Amino acid sequence: MSVWKDKVIVITGGTDGIGRALVDQCLAQGARVATCGRNADKLYQLQQAYPSAPLLTQVADVSKENDCRLFIQRSLESFARIDVLINNAGISMRALFKETSLDVIKQVMDINFFGSVYCTRFAMESLIQSKGMVVGVSSIAGYRGLPGRSGYSASKFALQGWLEALRTEMLEEGVHVMWVCPGFTTSNIRQVALNKEGNQQGETPMDESKMMPADECARHILAAMEKKKRTLVLTFNGKRTVLLNKFFSGWADRLVHRFFFKHGKLVK
């Protein structure tokens, strides 16, 4: 029997990529799931895929405090408690900082960092009562700043620092806190990444076929949750990047620059 059977798992950003894979796998393991997203049509399609499952969907923009409050409130009204909160919703960007509107940086921070803060704060009382778990879906960019993604990197560094502080605060409360860094994973996050004006770039500069599939990533995340790991870093390149940046930061600067730039131009 799955450890997640009958557990209430709340997942933000559950309509695409890793979030959707987590919803699918949690439901398959007998969990009761609440998820949110900004696209009502995708949420409707998700609900139609599970007409009789214990699944709550709600339109919510996690960058808005009141949307987060209402989503958590409705989750509690539907399922009475929260055992696990997975802060998965996120957005990326692709533009050099010198060319980027400051509004882009703020939007990325509002979604990736404050969205997690809002949802966790509103769910905290229930998580303490259930001695539950908070999971943050971060990124290798939370360990290593990536060119063209300065705001994204900042949001993930902030997320990991906040989760580490929260983990320490919660040691005597019985709430487990962990963060996961998937590395490059197949999803639409690159297509909807913001350009320098704040519009979706609409294409991916990466070879998606060489990336870890979202469903495989979700399996690793759930396995790490079951073992109550502190952190999870996925993919060989992800682990190598974290290791190199920790012990050979100057070399890492050059390697990362070579990967993202060609002839002085950002290409990835």
Kinemage of the C-alpha trace (Angstrom):
@kinemage 1
@onewidth
@group {chain A} dominant
@subgroup {mainchain}
@vectorlist {calphas} color= white
{ca met a 1} P 0.000 0.000 0.000
{ca ser a 2} L 1.300 3.449 -0.900
{ca val a 3} L 2.288 5.763 1.941
{ca trp a 4} L 0.292 8.464 0.148
{ca lys a 5} L -3.033 6.616 0.231
{ca asp a 6} L -5.718 8.900 1.707
{ca lys a 7} L -3.158 11.673 2.327
{ca val a 8} L -4.221 15.171 1.327
{ca ile a 9} L -1.619 16.571 -1.073
{ca val a 10} L -1.884 20.162 -2.286
{ca ile a 11} L 0.088 20.932 -5.459
{ca thr a 12} L 0.383 24.378 -7.037
{ca gly a 13} L 0.766 24.599 -10.811
{ca gly a 14} L -0.706 21.179 -11.497
{ca thr a 15} L -1.767 21.517 -15.136
{ca asp a 16} L 1.579 21.088 -16.927
{ca gly a 17} L 4.988 19.492 -16.663
{ca ile a 18} L 6.186 18.291 -13.280
{ca gly a 19} L 3.042 19.561 -11.542
{ca arg a 20} L 0.723 17.553 -13.788
{ca ala a 21} L 2.920 14.466 -13.417
{ca leu a 22} L 2.760 14.830 -9.635
{ca val a 23} L -1.035 15.125 -9.732
{ca asp a 24} L -1.311 11.995 -11.893
{ca gln a 25} L 0.995 9.923 -9.707
{ca cys a 26} L -0.441 11.088 -6.386
{ca leu a 27} L -3.948 10.204 -7.531
{ca ala a 28} L -2.715 6.843 -8.828
{ca gln a 29} L -1.314 6.120 -5.355
{ca gly a 30} L -4.615 6.865 -3.649
{ca ala a 31} L -3.985 10.404 -2.429
{ca arg a 32} L -6.590 13.129 -2.270
{ca val a 33} L -5.302 16.014 -4.345
{ca ala a 34} L -5.985 19.732 -4.611
{ca thr a 35} L -4.287 21.699 -7.351
{ca cys a 36} L -4.443 25.125 -8.929
{ca gly a 37} L -3.383 26.897 -12.095
{ca arg a 38} L -4.050 30.043 -14.060
{ca asn a 39} L -5.595 28.348 -17.098
{ca ala a 40} L -9.244 27.416 -16.528
{ca asp a 41} L -9.412 25.265 -19.681
{ca lys a 42} L -6.467 23.116 -18.588
{ca leu a 43} L -7.964 22.704 -15.123
{ca tyr a 44} L -11.259 21.637 -16.710
{ca gln a 45} L -9.435 19.064 -18.866
{ca leu a 46} L -7.657 17.755 -15.777
{ca gln a 47} L -10.939 17.409 -13.910
{ca gln a 48} L -12.479 15.619 -16.916
{ca ala a 49} L -9.587 13.153 -16.897
{ca tyr a 50} L -10.498 12.193 -13.303
{ca pro a 51} L -14.292 12.512 -13.079
{ca ser a 52} L -14.670 10.386 -9.947
{ca ala a 53} L -11.304 10.943 -8.274
{ca pro a 54} L -10.814 12.906 -5.028
{ca leu a 55} L -9.483 15.886 -6.969
{ca leu a 56} L -10.093 19.591 -6.338
{ca thr a 57} L -9.083 22.106 -8.994
{ca gln a 58} L -9.189 25.859 -8.698
{ca val a 59} L -8.136 28.797 -10.839
{ca ala a 60} L -5.504 30.735 -8.933
{ca asp a 61} L -2.537 32.987 -9.644
{ca val a 62} L -0.051 32.238 -6.868
{ca ser a 63} L 1.540 35.677 -7.228
{ca lys a 64} L -1.673 37.061 -5.684
{ca glu a 65} L -1.930 36.652 -1.931
{ca asn a 66} L -5.718 36.419 -1.883
{ca asp a 67} L -5.772 33.747 -4.611
{ca cys a 68} L -3.448 31.640 -2.452
{ca arg a 69} L -5.581 32.235 0.626
{ca leu a 70} L -8.744 31.147 -1.180
{ca phe a 71} L -7.068 28.088 -2.727
{ca ile a 72} L -5.791 26.828 0.623
{ca gln a 73} L -9.108 27.658 2.281
{ca arg a 74} L -11.056 25.692 -0.323
{ca ser a 75} L -8.621 22.769 -0.021
{ca leu a 76} L -9.285 22.643 3.713
{ca glu a 77} L -13.037 22.933 3.194
{ca ser a 78} L -12.936 20.004 0.751
{ca phe a 79} L -10.535 17.675 2.554
{ca ala a 80} L -10.474 18.960 6.176
{ca arg a 81} L -6.682 18.922 6.445
{ca ile a 82} L -3.428 19.230 4.490
{ca asp a 83} L -0.727 16.571 4.847
{ca val a 84} L 1.635 17.739 2.098
{ca leu a 85} L 2.042 21.069 0.311
{ca ile a 86} L 4.112 20.957 -2.876
{ca asn a 87} L 4.998 24.475 -4.029
{ca asn a 88} L 5.530 23.689 -7.691
{ca ala a 89} L 4.103 26.674 -9.607
{ca gly a 90} L 6.802 28.678 -11.304
{ca ile a 91} L 7.860 30.732 -14.281
{ca ser a 92} L 11.187 31.323 -15.984
{ca met a 93} L 12.706 34.140 -18.013
{ca arg a 94} L 15.227 34.513 -20.818
{ca ala a 95} L 16.892 37.887 -21.239
{ca leu a 96} L 20.097 39.636 -20.279
{ca phe a 97} L 19.653 41.700 -17.131
{ca lys a 98} L 20.889 44.898 -18.813
{ca glu a 99} L 18.016 44.605 -21.308
{ca thr a 100} L 15.286 43.357 -18.986
{ca ser a 101} L 12.348 45.360 -17.683
{ca leu a 102} L 12.354 45.444 -13.891
{ca asp a 103} L 8.720 44.348 -14.012
{ca val a 104} L 9.918 40.983 -15.367
{ca ile a 105} L 12.164 40.420 -12.351
{ca lys a 106} L 9.316 41.348 -10.008
{ca gln a 107} L 6.843 39.028 -11.748
{ca val a 108} L 9.229 36.087 -11.543
{ca met a 109} L 9.898 36.756 -7.854
{ca asp a 110} L 6.181 37.153 -7.110
{ca ile a 111} L 5.339 33.770 -8.633
{ca asn a 112} L 8.358 31.650 -7.735
{ca phe a 113} L 9.116 32.998 -4.271
{ca phe a 114} L 6.107 34.809 -2.848
{ca gly a 115} L 3.669 32.255 -4.275
{ca ser a 116} L 5.367 29.609 -2.144
{ca val a 117} L 5.456 31.912 0.874
{ca tyr a 118} L 1.745 32.748 0.622
{ca cys a 119} L 0.524 29.166 0.202
{ca thr a 120} L 2.768 27.831 2.941
{ca arg a 121} L 1.749 30.530 5.395
{ca phe a 122} L -1.958 29.867 4.883
{ca ala a 123} L -1.471 26.081 5.102
{ca met a 124} L 0.923 26.173 8.060
{ca glu a 125} L -1.598 25.674 10.874
{ca ser a 126} L -2.992 22.554 9.235
{ca leu a 127} L 0.500 21.255 8.389
{ca ile a 128} L 1.538 21.604 12.034
{ca gln a 129} L -1.577 19.749 13.160
{ca ser a 130} L -0.964 16.918 10.698
{ca lys a 131} L 2.833 16.969 11.230
{ca gly a 132} L 2.975 17.222 7.494
{ca met a 133} L 5.429 18.215 4.826
{ca val a 134} L 6.355 21.289 2.776
{ca val a 135} L 8.121 20.706 -0.545
{ca gly a 136} L 9.585 23.414 -2.735
{ca val a 137} L 10.308 22.687 -6.393
{ca ser a 138} L 13.434 24.724 -6.951
{ca ser a 139} L 16.101 24.446 -9.647
{ca ile a 140} L 19.805 24.048 -10.269
{ca ala a 141} L 19.505 27.829 -10.710
{ca gly a 142} L 18.986 27.933 -6.942
{ca tyr a 143} L 22.571 26.749 -6.501
{ca arg a 144} L 24.197 28.386 -9.519
{ca gly a 145} L 23.174 31.699 -11.077
{ca leu a 146} L 22.437 31.207 -14.771
{ca pro a 147} L 22.972 33.900 -17.427
{ca gly a 148} L 19.822 35.123 -19.105
{ca arg a 149} L 17.891 33.937 -16.083
{ca ser a 150} L 19.035 36.348 -13.387
{ca gly a 151} L 15.547 36.903 -11.967
{ca tyr a 152} L 14.773 33.187 -12.088
{ca ser a 153} L 18.026 32.370 -10.312
{ca ala a 154} L 17.324 35.046 -7.691
{ca ser a 155} L 13.858 33.605 -7.032
{ca lys a 156} L 15.210 30.073 -6.589
{ca phe a 157} L 18.087 31.184 -4.339
{ca ala a 158} L 15.490 33.028 -2.250
{ca leu a 159} L 13.197 29.988 -2.208
{ca gln a 160} L 15.939 27.670 -0.984
{ca gly a 161} L 17.176 30.071 1.674
{ca trp a 162} L 13.657 30.563 2.971
{ca leu a 163} L 12.938 26.825 2.990
{ca glu a 164} L 16.179 26.129 4.847
{ca ala a 165} L 15.209 28.686 7.503
{ca leu a 166} L 11.693 27.207 7.660
{ca arg a 167} L 13.066 23.689 7.971
{ca thr a 168} L 15.128 24.762 10.969
{ca glu a 169} L 12.168 26.552 12.575
{ca met a 170} L 9.962 23.490 12.136
{ca leu a 171} L 12.314 20.878 13.621
{ca glu a 172} L 10.399 20.731 16.901
{ca glu a 173} L 6.987 21.126 15.234
{ca gly a 174} L 7.280 17.838 13.363
{ca val a 175} L 6.829 19.449 9.928
{ca his a 176} L 9.289 18.134 7.341
{ca val a 177} L 10.650 20.670 4.843
{ca met a 178} L 12.582 19.773 1.698
{ca trp a 179} L 13.421 21.261 -1.668
{ca val a 180} L 14.059 19.539 -4.988
{ca cys a 181} L 16.129 20.706 -7.941
{ca pro a 182} L 15.047 18.825 -11.065
{ca gly a 183} L 17.609 20.104 -13.556
{ca phe a 184} L 16.406 20.370 -17.155
{ca thr a 185} L 13.056 18.535 -17.387
{ca thr a 186} L 10.566 18.298 -20.233
{ca ser a 187} L 7.810 20.868 -19.689
{ca asn a 188} L 6.455 24.032 -21.215
{ca ile a 189} L 8.361 26.282 -18.789
{ca arg a 190} L 10.768 27.399 -21.518
{ca gln a 191} L 8.009 28.153 -24.032
{ca val a 192} L 6.182 30.370 -21.529
{ca ala a 193} L 9.363 31.925 -20.118
{ca leu a 194} L 9.265 35.705 -20.119
{ca asn a 195} L 11.383 37.725 -22.519
{ca lys a 196} L 12.867 41.126 -21.728
{ca glu a 197} L 9.493 42.870 -22.206
{ca gly a 198} L 7.594 40.351 -20.086
{ca asn a 199} L 5.971 38.462 -22.987
{ca gln a 200} L 6.100 34.695 -23.405
{ca gln a 201} L 9.019 33.732 -25.638
{ca gly a 202} L 6.876 31.035 -27.276
{ca glu a 203} L 9.722 28.660 -28.119
{ca thr a 204} L 12.341 26.604 -26.349
{ca pro a 205} L 16.051 27.211 -26.996
{ca met a 206} L 16.867 23.742 -25.583
{ca asp a 207} L 16.691 20.218 -26.995
{ca glu a 208} L 13.750 18.837 -25.008
{ca ser a 209} L 14.418 15.280 -26.231
{ca lys a 210} L 17.599 15.134 -24.137
{ca met a 211} L 15.868 16.151 -20.909
{ca met a 212} L 14.420 14.051 -18.101
{ca pro a 213} L 10.705 13.344 -18.701
{ca ala a 214} L 8.360 15.033 -16.240
{ca asp a 215} L 6.849 11.738 -15.075
{ca glu a 216} L 10.293 10.363 -14.202
{ca cys a 217} L 11.078 13.556 -12.307
{ca ala a 218} L 7.818 13.236 -10.366
{ca arg a 219} L 8.677 9.648 -9.385
{ca his a 220} L 12.015 10.804 -7.985
{ca ile a 221} L 10.313 13.608 -6.044
{ca leu a 222} L 7.743 11.291 -4.468
{ca ala a 223} L 10.446 8.768 -3.563
{ca ala a 224} L 12.502 11.524 -1.895
{ca met a 225} L 9.409 12.710 -0.029
{ca glu a 226} L 8.736 9.191 1.212
{ca lys a 227} L 12.309 8.992 2.543
{ca lys a 228} L 11.992 12.525 3.973
{ca lys a 229} L 15.173 13.717 2.338
{ca arg a 230} L 16.456 17.212 2.990
{ca thr a 231} L 17.230 17.999 -0.639
{ca leu a 232} L 17.087 16.300 -4.025
{ca val a 233} L 19.257 17.250 -7.004
{ca leu a 234} L 18.429 15.443 -10.235
{ca thr a 235} L 20.259 14.625 -13.483
{ca phe a 236} L 23.978 14.075 -13.983
{ca asn a 237} L 24.465 17.582 -15.370
{ca gly a 238} L 22.577 19.066 -12.432
{ca lys a 239} L 24.683 17.249 -9.855
{ca arg a 240} L 27.877 18.091 -11.735
{ca thr a 241} L 26.955 21.768 -11.889
{ca val a 242} L 26.255 21.961 -8.150
{ca leu a 243} L 29.519 20.145 -7.354
{ca leu a 244} L 31.657 22.253 -9.689
{ca asn a 245} L 30.126 25.492 -8.456
{ca lys a 246} L 30.805 24.538 -4.842
{ca phe a 247} L 34.443 23.551 -5.234
{ca phe a 248} L 35.597 25.129 -8.536
{ca ser a 249} L 33.466 28.260 -8.902
{ca gly a 250} L 35.803 30.065 -11.301
{ca trp a 251} L 35.886 27.079 -13.634
{ca ala a 252} L 32.113 26.803 -13.338
{ca asp a 253} L 31.787 30.446 -14.461
{ca arg a 254} L 33.619 29.659 -17.686
{ca leu a 255} L 31.779 26.402 -18.355
{ca val a 256} L 28.358 27.948 -17.766
{ca his a 257} L 29.255 30.904 -19.997
{ca arg a 258} L 30.389 28.555 -22.758
{ca phe a 259} L 27.120 26.593 -22.507
{ca phe a 260} L 24.788 29.601 -22.679
{ca phe a 261} L 26.686 31.913 -25.035
{ca lys a 262} L 28.015 31.660 -28.564
{ca his a 263} L 30.059 34.475 -30.126
{ca gly a 264} L 29.089 36.720 -27.234
{ca lys a 265} L 25.358 36.169 -27.805
{ca leu a 266} L 22.955 34.406 -25.434
{ca val a 267} L 21.760 31.276 -27.263
{ca lys a 268} L 20.169 29.157 -24.523
